[in-house]
């Protein structure tokens, strides 16, 4: 099948690469010449495990092409996937201007296409947008919606072995084309679901809103645990023994970040306002998420008697989650900015996200080694649960830190371990370990 993917951001590039890897002829359209040069070399412009290898394989086989030539991209596609961004604007509303611009380009190009294509809106858009796009495009085509459910850090596996594929259609042609296109990826318990277009659009938002809700809920319970002397680890274990509750997205921490949950929660709130049915749960989820990072930063400031002047604070983990270089709406950014305003000097380390974080918060000194970042620091903060942070050399860490003090936003370590090693250890939803360094044994 001949496929055009418009937009080579996270969703577009993964989508185009995986379809090409399945044997389709894919052309990815983007208007950024510098980015295109990187893509044509087989290099992804962001960190995603396994993506560059799949890109190179399909580029070498001639199945994956990158272009900024619209006439080439819209020459004769069977399917056009719209995968451009829908960022949150300054008014906290979803900006669909990039989607409508693509719709106008498609409308212009339809007159030269020998056959009507299936136009698939894969960008995350408020309910009703796909139908607006269909009304905007002039010519012969078929419309569909196909939300993405890709997790950064495991996007390739999510695409190749999805939990489900959701499609919104209104005719048999689009159903047939999408059935053929997704045949290599579904089956064996992985369903291909066809709904009306509005329900398809809503599935994406409802799914992300539910996951965001679970994160904010467990963080709210963690807050109660701290104030009442309970341990969130024990509470969570007792809760998750109930099969109706489950364990996924149910760990206390610094809250959610990234490009999806914050944006989609705000979009649900927007849809509720527009429909005259305020989404009170989602509003609370958003407020709790913002409160979580503010609370964490303020407890650090409070520990130092509200004065961070002359204090150096180290941060391990700058990306919003492990296995990505994405720092969009990362808790580390808000925490770092709050501590900087309080007078602290900050150093940071992240295996992949250092460059992106430096753009967002240039005042932070970035180090290429995790222990170098902690050197002469008065405290260490853990913002992202990268695997290399799970079992550090605690003896070395004690030697480089000015004080054995850790603020763990991801609950990586056992409280007993921290107590035995002599660390003062703050975590989320668990009693604080207040300790002094273990004295050296006399010979």
Number of C-alpha atoms within 10 A of each C-alpha: 14 18 25 27 28 27 24 26 16 20 24 25 23 22 25 29 29 23 25 26 21 16 15 18 19 29 25 27 25 21 14 12 11 8 15 21 13 13 22 16 13 20 18 23 15 16 18 20 16 14 20 19 14 17 27 20 16 24 21 12 12 12 21 26 22 23 20 16 12 15 12 13 23 25 15 20 23 18 25 25 23 27 29 26 23 20 20 17 11 8 7 13 19 22 18 19 13 16 24 19 13 18 22 14 14 22 17 14 18 20 13 11 16 10 13 16 25 22 25 24 27 26 24 30 24 22 20 13 19 27 15 12 19 18 11 14 20 16 15 14 20 19 25 24 31 23 23 21 19 18 15 23 18 15 21 21 14 17 22 17 17 20 14 18 20 22 27 25 23 15 12 10 15 23 19 10 15 21 16 11 16 16 11 13 20 18 13 7 10 13 14 18 12 19 16 14 22 17 18 22 27 17 17 20 23 15 14 19 23 16 16 25 25 20 22 29 20 21 25 18 16 24 19 15 19 17 11 12 12 17 16 23 17 10 15 17 11 10 15 14 11 10 8 8 11 11 15 10 15 20 21 27 26 31 25 25 22 18 20 22 21 21 24 27 23 23 25 24 22 20 18 15 12 10 10 9 11 15 17 11 13 22 17 14 24 23 12 19 25 19 16 23 23 16 14 22 21 16 14 21 18 12 10 12 9 13 15 21 14 10 17 22 27 31 28 25 26 32 31 27 22 20 20 22 23 25 24 18 18 24 30 29 21 16 21 25 17 17 22 19 11 16 16 20 20 22 23 29 26 25 18 18 22 23 14 17 24 17 11 14 15 11 14 23 15 21 16 12 12 22 21 18 24 28 21 17 22 20 22 27 26 24 28 26 22 20 11 11 15 11 9 12 10 13 9 11 18 19 14 18 23 16 18 23 24 23 22 23 24 19 23 16 14 11 19 10 10 20 18 13 17 19 22 20 24 23 24 25 27 23 18 16 18 13 16 15 15 11 7 6 5 4 3
